[in-house]
């Protein structure tokens, strides 16, 4: 199997989004490829928030974009409401797109600096010819108000006249205006101050409840992901390492990489020196030539010879807690009939 297995998927729960063996590769000169995402599988239930975490360069953002078919994945399937998006032609995919929206990583550069905010937020309504001009204006005002902006003030201004946090609110408003079912949040708070991060996270939670949204929340900050996610998936160099609910993941991490990520979270204690804590050693390998077997083995303190030759598959270590590791930190539970 090319990926890390599908035992952690929940087909019996009829997931809203189901991704299987997703692979994204970018060709380079001379026949080389960037193996950005390598055969990962995940699913998201209706109304759920999936947190996708890992250090920079692990393929989180590429995974989110591939789910949206931006770009289309190299191989694998992405099913939304049972429809495989990878098999749709241009027009059929376009008609599904309003139900899946994205909040991009950089809130300022994702907004056209030449357009007024009212035009930016209302443009999707004009493209899809939703309602009259007056109805479109009323809806734009309503979503701007929902994200905490005064529509009378914001509507006629441009993006450069707002702070980063305000631009992120505008991006959220734009993603909501077509009443989507799913929003993929690509590191929506990474560029913001801590106090503003809290405001945006609270706003996303409020919007999720008000608009009955399903979220995929991409971030490299595990502390942030814990507070907003119903389920967390940990990525490393294009592979899934561990999938669990946030309480289990943070209390009893089963993968050495997850444990290292949790250890790297700063502790608000002046008596604890960073150099005294065990953290990830070494550099992230190149995605052009990733290690054989387990991709984390070059930095893993528990690596053995088997890790270099055999790729680990997802195995259950707890109630809805799965890990892809030959030598996990938690004992593997025998599961005679894991999900296919």
HUBELDA-V744938 format. One record per residue. N is the residue number from 1. RES is the residue in three letters. NEAR is the number of other C-alpha atoms within 8 Angstrom. Layout:
((N	RES	NEAR) (N	RES	NEAR))
//
This chain:
((1	UNK	4) (2	UNK	6) (3	UNK	11) (4	UNK	15) (5	UNK	10) (6	UNK	11) (7	UNK	10) (8	UNK	15) (9	UNK	10) (10	UNK	9) (11	UNK	8) (12	UNK	4) (13	UNK	6) (14	UNK	7) (15	UNK	12) (16	UNK	12) (17	UNK	12) (18	UNK	13) (19	UNK	14) (20	UNK	12) (21	UNK	13) (22	UNK	16) (23	UNK	14) (24	UNK	14) (25	UNK	11) (26	UNK	8) (27	UNK	8) (28	UNK	8) (29	UNK	5) (30	UNK	4) (31	UNK	6) (32	UNK	8) (33	UNK	9) (34	UNK	11) (35	UNK	14) (36	UNK	14) (37	UNK	15) (38	UNK	13) (39	UNK	14) (40	UNK	16) (41	UNK	15) (42	UNK	10) (43	UNK	11) (44	UNK	13) (45	UNK	11) (46	UNK	8) (47	UNK	8) (48	UNK	12) (49	UNK	13) (50	UNK	13) (51	UNK	16) (52	UNK	14) (53	UNK	15) (54	UNK	12) (55	UNK	8) (56	UNK	6) (57	UNK	6) (58	UNK	12) (59	UNK	13) (60	UNK	14) (61	UNK	8) (62	UNK	10) (63	UNK	10) (64	UNK	12) (65	UNK	10) (66	UNK	12) (67	UNK	11) (68	UNK	10) (69	UNK	10) (70	UNK	7) (71	UNK	7) (72	UNK	9) (73	UNK	13) (74	UNK	8) (75	UNK	8) (76	UNK	11) (77	UNK	12) (78	UNK	13) (79	UNK	12) (80	UNK	10) (81	UNK	7) (82	UNK	7) (83	UNK	6) (84	UNK	10) (85	UNK	11) (86	UNK	9) (87	UNK	5) (88	UNK	8) (89	UNK	6) (90	UNK	6) (91	UNK	6) (92	UNK	8) (93	UNK	10) (94	UNK	8) (95	UNK	7) (96	UNK	8) (97	UNK	9) (98	UNK	10) (99	UNK	10) (100	UNK	12) (101	UNK	12) (102	UNK	9) (103	UNK	13) (104	UNK	11) (105	UNK	9) (106	UNK	8) (107	UNK	13) (108	UNK	10) (109	UNK	6) (110	UNK	8) (111	UNK	10) (112	UNK	8) (113	UNK	8) (114	UNK	5) (115	UNK	8) (116	UNK	12) (117	UNK	13) (118	UNK	11) (119	UNK	9) (120	UNK	11) (121	UNK	13) (122	UNK	13) (123	UNK	8) (124	UNK	10) (125	UNK	12) (126	UNK	9) (127	UNK	7) (128	UNK	6) (129	UNK	7) (130	UNK	8) (131	UNK	8) (132	UNK	7) (133	UNK	6) (134	UNK	7) (135	UNK	8) (136	UNK	13) (137	UNK	10) (138	UNK	8) (139	UNK	9) (140	UNK	13) (141	UNK	11) (142	UNK	9) (143	UNK	11) (144	UNK	13) (145	UNK	10) (146	UNK	9) (147	UNK	11) (148	UNK	7) (149	UNK	11) (150	UNK	8) (151	UNK	11) (152	UNK	7) (153	UNK	8) (154	UNK	11) (155	UNK	11) (156	UNK	9) (157	UNK	9) (158	UNK	12) (159	UNK	12) (160	UNK	7) (161	UNK	6) (162	UNK	9) (163	UNK	7) (164	UNK	10) (165	UNK	11) (166	UNK	9) (167	UNK	13) (168	UNK	12) (169	UNK	12) (170	UNK	12) (171	UNK	14) (172	UNK	10) (173	UNK	13) (174	UNK	11) (175	UNK	12) (176	UNK	10) (177	UNK	14) (178	UNK	9) (179	UNK	8) (180	UNK	13) (181	UNK	9) (182	UNK	11) (183	UNK	14) (184	UNK	13) (185	UNK	13) (186	UNK	13) (187	UNK	11) (188	UNK	14) (189	UNK	9) (190	UNK	8) (191	UNK	7) (192	UNK	9) (193	UNK	6) (194	UNK	6) (195	UNK	6) (196	UNK	10) (197	UNK	12) (198	UNK	8) (199	UNK	8) (200	UNK	12) (201	UNK	10) (202	UNK	8) (203	UNK	9) (204	UNK	8) (205	UNK	9) (206	UNK	8) (207	UNK	11) (208	UNK	11) (209	UNK	8) (210	UNK	6) (211	UNK	7) (212	UNK	9) (213	UNK	14) (214	UNK	14) (215	UNK	13) (216	UNK	14) (217	UNK	14) (218	UNK	15) (219	UNK	16) (220	UNK	9) (221	UNK	7) (222	UNK	11) (223	UNK	7) (224	UNK	8) (225	UNK	14) (226	UNK	11) (227	UNK	6) (228	UNK	10) (229	UNK	14) (230	UNK	10) (231	UNK	12) (232	UNK	16) (233	UNK	13) (234	UNK	12) (235	UNK	16) (236	UNK	13) (237	UNK	14) (238	UNK	15) (239	UNK	14) (240	UNK	13) (241	UNK	14) (242	UNK	15) (243	UNK	15) (244	UNK	12) (245	UNK	12) (246	UNK	11) (247	UNK	7) (248	UNK	10) (249	UNK	13) (250	UNK	8) (251	UNK	6) (252	UNK	7) (253	UNK	12) (254	UNK	13) (255	UNK	13) (256	UNK	12) (257	UNK	10) (258	UNK	12) (259	UNK	10) (260	UNK	11) (261	UNK	12) (262	UNK	9) (263	UNK	10) (264	UNK	10) (265	UNK	8) (266	UNK	6) (267	UNK	5) (268	UNK	4) (269	UNK	5) (270	UNK	5) (271	UNK	4) (272	UNK	7) (273	UNK	7) (274	UNK	6) (275	UNK	5) (276	UNK	6) (277	UNK	8) (278	UNK	8) (279	UNK	8) (280	UNK	9) (281	UNK	5) (282	UNK	5) (283	UNK	5) (284	UNK	5) (285	UNK	8) (286	UNK	6) (287	UNK	10) (288	UNK	8) (289	UNK	8) (290	UNK	10) (291	UNK	11) (292	UNK	9) (293	UNK	12) (294	UNK	13) (295	UNK	11) (296	UNK	9) (297	UNK	14) (298	UNK	7) (299	UNK	9) (300	UNK	9) (301	UNK	6) (302	UNK	7) (303	UNK	10) (304	UNK	7) (305	UNK	6) (306	UNK	9) (307	UNK	13) (308	UNK	12) (309	UNK	9) (310	UNK	9) (311	UNK	10) (312	UNK	11) (313	UNK	10) (314	UNK	14) (315	UNK	11) (316	UNK	15) (317	UNK	12) (318	UNK	8) (319	UNK	5) (320	UNK	9) (321	UNK	14) (322	UNK	13) (323	UNK	15) (324	UNK	13) (325	UNK	11) (326	UNK	7) (327	UNK	6) (328	UNK	11) (329	UNK	8) (330	UNK	8) (331	UNK	6) (332	UNK	9) (333	UNK	8) (334	UNK	5) (335	UNK	6) (336	UNK	4) (337	UNK	4) (338	UNK	7) (339	UNK	9) (340	UNK	6))
//
